[in-house]
Amino acid sequence: MSGSGQRCVRARAPLRLGFGGGGSDVSPYCDEHGGAVVNATIDLFAHVTVQERQDSRLKLTAADRDQTWEGGLDEPVPEPLRLLKGVYDRMVRDFAGGRRFGLSMTSYADCPPGSGLGSSSALVVAIVQAMSRYMDLGLDPHTIAKLAFDIERIDLGLAGGRQDQYAAAFGGLNFMRFHPSGAVQVEPIAAPANFIRELEASLLLYFTGVSRDSAAIIEEQSKNMRAHAPGSIEGLDALKAGAYQMRDAIRSGDFPGLGALLDAGWASKKRTAGGISSSAIDEVLQAAKTFGVFGGKVSGAGGGGFMMFLVDPPRREDLRRLLHGFGGVTSFAKFFADGCEAWDGMTPSA
């Protein structure tokens, strides 16, 4: 509880690395064929604070975008704050009988927008989790993920898939299946402990410096799917099959196999839409392959954001120096086993 006597709730949801199958979780492909992905959450987060107000106004702040708006409960908000207002609107409609109430909400993420780490969906999950605690709802991870998906894709009409919401809500290293019926299965992958440590020691992230609009790429993928474009459908079929193979490689501790599947998945991904790769991305990937990485790809829809590589741990620093020459920023990441969480804040918000 905040020191001001007004209720303050904070929440965070982990970001994710997409290892395989991404794209097969996007409509209409998964509605017709079903989808499968492998992803893992890491120790980067989307954060939100919800603070009680005594008046009937909203104050919404996207701190990492330097955007703040304050106004009446029914007033429209500027574009960067639509996610915040969209969650508020849905939660009031579904769980408060349409009765609106004043509050302040502040959000930020531990990565740049358009990074390919699922930050937008993780933010929606974090806000739903925070509002669930603030309104004393006790929503479970499946309900939070489905609600976050509906807010983004239906209420706000934002293009995208399904994996990000479930990754942020559940956390961990998971194999996810998206059935044509709409049912979603989240299956933790039981990997040998030393394999997870080896994976973490081998992982190097490279931020291209280019934040991309994933919606444009995903909209093209969806258009190709609706037209049943052969290259796109075949690429998605291969991505889905690769997710099953990747799950089995992780279970058995097949590290070289995992690296090869990263490469194969990236080749399949490029068949689903234009703009997924670029000459700059291709140049970095080729340099990394020449260096001797086990495998690499772009995380997320493509077009920019974070790239991920698996390399022999003693050579990771050499790879880091090589990639610095391309002008981006390298970083490491640790896997995070938990999903979104919320708690009562102990200090008042401004």
Phi, psi and omega per residue, in radians:
M1 nan 2.482 -3.088
S2 -1.285 2.712 3.131
G3 -1.179 -0.284 -3.115
S4 -1.402 -0.149 -3.065
G5 1.527 -0.156 3.074
Q6 -1.678 2.480 -3.042
R7 -1.167 2.383 3.125
C8 -2.336 2.138 3.127
V9 -2.114 2.370 3.064
R10 -2.068 2.664 3.086
A11 -2.588 2.727 3.022
R12 -2.493 2.606 3.093
A13 -2.322 2.357 -3.068
P14 -1.298 2.591 3.002
L15 -1.440 2.970 -3.029
R16 -2.365 2.701 2.920
L17 -1.794 2.278 3.080
G18 -1.603 1.941 -3.124
F19 -1.481 -0.712 -3.085
G20 -2.849 2.667 3.052
G21 1.543 -0.135 -3.110
G22 -1.030 2.308 -3.041
G23 1.952 -0.610 3.096
S24 -1.311 -0.139 3.085
D25 -1.645 0.163 -3.094
V26 -1.773 2.417 3.041
S27 -1.280 2.576 0.104
P28 -1.609 0.043 -3.072
Y29 -1.028 -0.905 -3.062
C30 -1.202 -0.423 3.095
D31 -1.206 -0.509 -3.101
E32 -1.714 -0.675 -2.988
H33 -2.018 -0.270 -2.983
G34 1.398 2.640 -3.125
G35 -2.252 2.870 3.105
A36 -2.616 2.364 3.129
V37 -2.416 2.761 2.954
V38 -2.124 2.185 3.071
N39 -2.518 2.942 -3.136
A40 -2.540 2.379 3.095
T41 -1.467 2.610 -3.077
I42 -2.193 3.041 -3.026
D43 -1.468 0.811 2.923
L44 -2.180 2.573 -2.940
F45 -2.430 2.758 2.840
A46 -1.754 2.352 -3.016
H47 -2.123 2.608 3.046
V48 -2.596 2.518 2.982
T49 -2.136 2.270 3.066
V50 -1.972 2.171 -3.052
Q51 -2.136 2.285 3.097
E52 -1.110 2.529 3.036
R53 -2.171 2.717 3.123
Q54 -1.632 -0.182 3.110
D55 -1.864 3.130 -3.117
S56 -1.791 1.056 3.129
R57 -2.376 2.801 3.055
L58 -1.967 2.460 2.956
K59 -2.216 2.041 -3.088
L60 -2.056 2.291 -3.112
T61 -2.335 2.181 2.937
A62 -1.778 1.615 -2.955
A63 -1.092 -0.642 -3.101
D64 -1.329 -0.187 3.064
R65 -1.904 0.039 -3.135
D66 0.964 0.773 -3.124
Q67 -2.148 2.190 3.077
T68 -2.341 2.433 3.097
W69 -2.423 2.481 3.039
E70 -2.400 2.361 -3.119
G71 -3.034 -2.918 -3.130
G72 -1.239 2.864 -3.021
L73 -1.166 -0.425 -3.085
D74 -1.886 0.064 -3.070
E75 -1.361 2.576 3.064
P76 -1.208 2.724 -3.110
V77 -2.115 2.764 3.106
P78 -1.165 2.781 -3.003
E79 -0.873 -0.838 -3.067
P80 -1.098 -0.246 -3.078
L81 -1.881 0.142 -3.116
R82 -1.097 -0.613 3.137
L83 -1.091 -0.778 -3.123
L84 -1.104 -0.837 -3.103
K85 -1.200 -0.599 3.130
G86 -1.089 -0.716 3.094
V87 -1.172 -0.783 3.123
Y88 -0.989 -0.840 -3.116
D89 -1.034 -0.787 -3.088
R90 -1.195 -0.731 -3.119
M91 -1.148 -0.687 3.087
V92 -1.129 -0.738 -3.106
R93 -1.163 -0.782 -3.024
D94 -1.458 -0.516 -2.953
F95 -2.186 -0.066 3.127
A96 -2.195 0.274 3.113
G97 1.077 0.439 3.141
G98 1.429 0.008 -3.132
R99 -1.407 1.976 -3.103
R100 -1.475 2.666 -3.124
F101 -2.535 2.641 -3.117
G102 -1.305 2.531 3.010
L103 -2.865 2.882 3.005
S104 -1.976 2.437 -3.118
M105 -2.372 2.261 3.127
T106 -2.218 2.332 -3.112
S107 -2.298 2.727 2.980
Y108 -2.866 2.813 3.127
A109 -2.235 2.736 -3.101
D110 -1.499 0.402 3.127
C111 -2.687 2.839 3.102
P112 -1.203 2.684 3.026
P113 -1.046 2.612 3.116
G114 1.209 0.555 -3.040
S115 -1.490 -0.302 -3.064
G116 1.481 0.229 3.139
L117 -1.862 0.195 3.094
G118 1.287 0.536 -3.018
S119 -1.204 -0.626 -3.128
S120 -1.113 -0.812 3.133
S121 -1.196 -0.657 3.086
A122 -1.086 -0.632 3.100
L123 -1.129 -0.764 3.112
V124 -1.078 -0.745 3.098
V125 -1.052 -0.771 -3.138
A126 -1.082 -0.698 -3.139
I127 -1.193 -0.746 3.094
V128 -1.044 -0.761 3.124
Q129 -1.078 -0.775 3.131
A130 -1.099 -0.766 3.140
M131 -1.177 -0.607 3.091
S132 -1.062 -0.755 3.116
R133 -1.254 -0.730 -3.124
Y134 -1.050 -0.655 -3.112
M135 -1.666 0.098 3.098
D136 0.998 0.869 -3.079
L137 -1.681 -0.557 3.141
G138 1.141 0.716 -3.117
L139 -1.218 2.470 3.133
D140 -1.505 2.902 -3.060
P141 -1.006 -0.709 3.130
H142 -1.076 -0.772 -3.132
T143 -1.148 -0.725 3.127
I144 -1.094 -0.799 -3.124
A145 -1.113 -0.786 -3.138
K146 -1.130 -0.715 3.126
L147 -1.129 -0.759 3.106
A148 -1.078 -0.726 3.094
F149 -1.059 -0.827 -3.113
D150 -1.091 -0.673 3.134
I151 -1.114 -0.826 -3.111
E152 -1.205 -0.906 -2.948
R153 -1.487 -0.560 -3.086
I154 -1.765 -1.012 -3.080
D155 -1.099 -0.805 -3.065
L156 -1.712 -0.185 3.082
G157 1.154 0.530 -3.133
L158 -1.549 2.287 -3.119
A159 -1.240 2.528 3.099
G160 2.816 3.106 -3.108
G161 -1.733 -2.740 -3.036
R162 -2.004 -0.320 -2.965
Q163 -1.168 -0.603 -3.003
D164 -1.112 -0.714 -3.119
Q165 -1.138 -0.714 -3.106
Y166 -1.282 -0.614 3.070
A167 -1.078 -0.821 -3.098
A168 -1.161 -0.629 -3.101
A169 -1.303 -0.681 -3.040
F170 -1.669 -0.683 -3.081
G171 1.270 2.886 3.082
G172 1.669 -3.037 3.082
L173 -1.709 1.991 -2.960
N174 -2.319 2.623 2.902
F175 -1.838 2.136 -3.072
M176 -2.053 2.393 3.081
R177 -2.069 2.316 -3.126
F178 -2.022 1.901 -3.006
H179 -1.538 2.642 3.098
P180 -0.973 -0.462 3.128
S181 -1.246 -0.218 -3.053
G182 1.740 -0.206 3.110
A183 -1.183 2.542 -3.138
V184 -2.204 2.263 3.054
Q185 -1.950 2.245 3.093
V186 -1.972 1.947 -3.030
E187 -2.022 1.861 3.067
P188 -1.000 2.403 3.133
I189 -1.595 2.056 3.140
A190 -1.426 1.683 -3.115
A191 -1.822 2.614 3.047
P192 -0.983 2.430 -3.074
A193 -1.009 -0.710 -3.127
N194 -1.197 -0.464 3.093
F195 -1.158 -0.756 3.135
I196 -1.113 -0.739 3.104
R197 -1.103 -0.710 3.121
E198 -1.147 -0.701 3.126
L199 -1.092 -0.768 -3.140
E200 -1.138 -0.698 -3.136
A201 -1.230 -0.424 -3.079
S202 -1.598 -0.257 -2.978
L203 -1.412 2.298 3.016
L204 -2.310 2.237 3.087
L205 -1.745 2.517 3.119
Y206 -2.317 2.023 3.097
F207 -1.559 2.099 -3.046
T208 -1.188 -0.302 -3.044
G209 1.513 -0.066 3.139
V210 -1.892 1.986 3.009
S211 -1.531 2.218 -3.034
R212 -1.998 2.761 3.086
D213 -1.558 1.715 -3.093
S214 -1.125 -0.484 -3.080
A215 -1.061 -0.680 -3.113
A216 -1.137 -0.722 3.120
I217 -1.150 -0.784 -3.104
I218 -1.163 -0.633 3.091
E219 -1.105 -0.673 3.083
E220 -1.169 -0.718 3.069
Q221 -1.006 -0.814 -3.126
S222 -1.093 -0.702 3.101
K223 -1.077 -0.773 3.113
N224 -1.110 -0.648 3.121
M225 -1.157 -0.778 -3.134
R226 -1.091 -0.587 3.118
A227 -1.453 -0.042 -3.093
H228 0.908 0.757 3.082
A229 -1.065 2.160 -3.007
P230 -0.965 -0.812 -3.103
G231 -1.080 -0.708 -3.129
S232 -1.167 -0.827 -3.123
I233 -1.116 -0.767 3.130
E234 -1.102 -0.676 3.106
G235 -1.107 -0.715 3.130
L236 -1.225 -0.651 3.050
D237 -1.031 -0.745 -3.136
A238 -1.187 -0.668 3.103
L239 -1.087 -0.769 -3.137
K240 -1.123 -0.803 3.116
A241 -1.071 -0.654 3.132
G242 -1.135 -0.540 3.103
A243 -1.130 -0.706 3.082
Y244 -1.111 -0.747 3.132
Q245 -1.135 -0.655 3.137
M246 -1.159 -0.737 3.070
R247 -0.978 -0.793 -3.099
D248 -1.204 -0.622 3.113
A249 -1.131 -0.700 3.128
I250 -1.183 -0.777 3.131
R251 -1.009 -0.670 -3.068
S252 -1.582 -0.044 3.139
G253 1.293 0.487 -3.105
D254 -1.513 1.530 -3.062
F255 -1.194 -0.832 3.090
P256 -1.031 -0.655 3.116
G257 -1.097 -0.675 3.114
L258 -1.107 -0.763 3.118
G259 -1.058 -0.763 3.126
A260 -1.113 -0.634 3.131
L261 -1.222 -0.558 3.022
L262 -1.042 -0.819 3.122
D263 -1.090 -0.796 -3.117
A264 -1.121 -0.696 3.126
G265 -1.120 -0.673 3.116
W266 -1.146 -0.705 3.097
A267 -1.084 -0.708 3.109
S268 -1.191 -0.684 -3.115
K269 -1.033 -0.705 -3.086
K270 -1.143 -0.282 -3.140
R271 -1.426 -0.229 -2.972
T272 -1.503 -0.370 -3.129
A273 -2.951 2.780 3.033
G274 -1.368 2.821 3.077
G275 1.419 -0.027 -3.133
I276 -1.231 -0.665 3.053
S277 -1.974 -3.138 3.098
S278 -2.721 2.949 3.136
S279 -1.095 -0.621 3.135
A280 -1.190 -0.753 3.109
I281 -1.109 -0.791 3.139
D282 -1.042 -0.674 -3.126
E283 -1.134 -0.749 3.129
V284 -1.146 -0.789 3.139
L285 -1.075 -0.717 -3.137
Q286 -1.154 -0.711 3.117
A287 -1.106 -0.695 3.133
A288 -1.180 -0.682 3.108
K289 -1.143 -0.725 3.102
T290 -1.100 -0.634 3.101
F291 -1.112 -0.633 3.100
G292 2.028 0.551 3.079
V293 -1.216 2.725 3.072
F294 -1.237 -0.558 -3.141
G295 3.124 2.850 3.138
G296 -2.869 2.774 3.140
K297 -2.910 3.003 2.973
V298 -1.553 2.373 3.085
S299 -1.475 2.321 3.117
G300 1.664 -2.736 -3.008
A301 -1.213 -0.415 -3.111
G302 1.869 -3.076 3.105
G303 1.520 -0.211 -3.099
G304 2.770 -2.666 3.140
G305 1.322 -2.520 -3.078
F306 -1.591 2.403 2.937
M307 -1.843 2.684 -3.137
M308 -2.273 2.452 -3.124
F309 -2.330 2.563 2.975
L310 -1.943 2.226 -3.054
V311 -2.489 2.695 3.070
D312 -0.973 2.146 -3.006
P313 -0.862 -0.729 3.129
P314 -1.107 -0.311 -3.119
R315 -1.744 0.057 -3.045
R316 -1.114 -0.695 3.131
E317 -1.158 -0.623 3.091
D318 -1.138 -0.706 3.092
L319 -1.133 -0.675 3.128
R320 -1.051 -0.777 3.120
R321 -1.115 -0.677 3.117
L322 -1.075 -0.818 -3.070
L323 -1.217 -0.506 3.084
H324 -1.019 -0.486 3.137
G325 -1.179 -0.235 3.118
F326 -1.658 0.041 2.994
G327 1.608 -0.057 3.115
G328 -1.613 -2.937 -3.082
V329 -2.173 2.264 3.107
T330 -1.705 2.708 3.084
S331 -2.752 2.876 3.048
F332 -1.854 2.931 3.091
A333 -2.588 2.600 3.020
K334 -1.951 2.535 3.119
F335 -1.291 2.560 -3.094
F336 -2.148 2.148 -2.956
A337 -1.492 -0.274 -3.038
D338 -1.770 2.744 3.078
G339 -1.605 -2.806 -3.084
C340 -1.100 2.641 -3.123
E341 -2.576 2.678 3.134
A342 -2.382 2.678 -3.136
W343 -2.692 2.841 3.088
D344 -1.368 2.209 -3.138
G345 -1.222 2.661 -3.071
M346 -1.897 -0.078 3.109
T347 -2.261 2.560 -3.139
P348 -1.247 2.545 3.039
S349 -1.460 2.721 3.106
A350 -1.257 nan nan
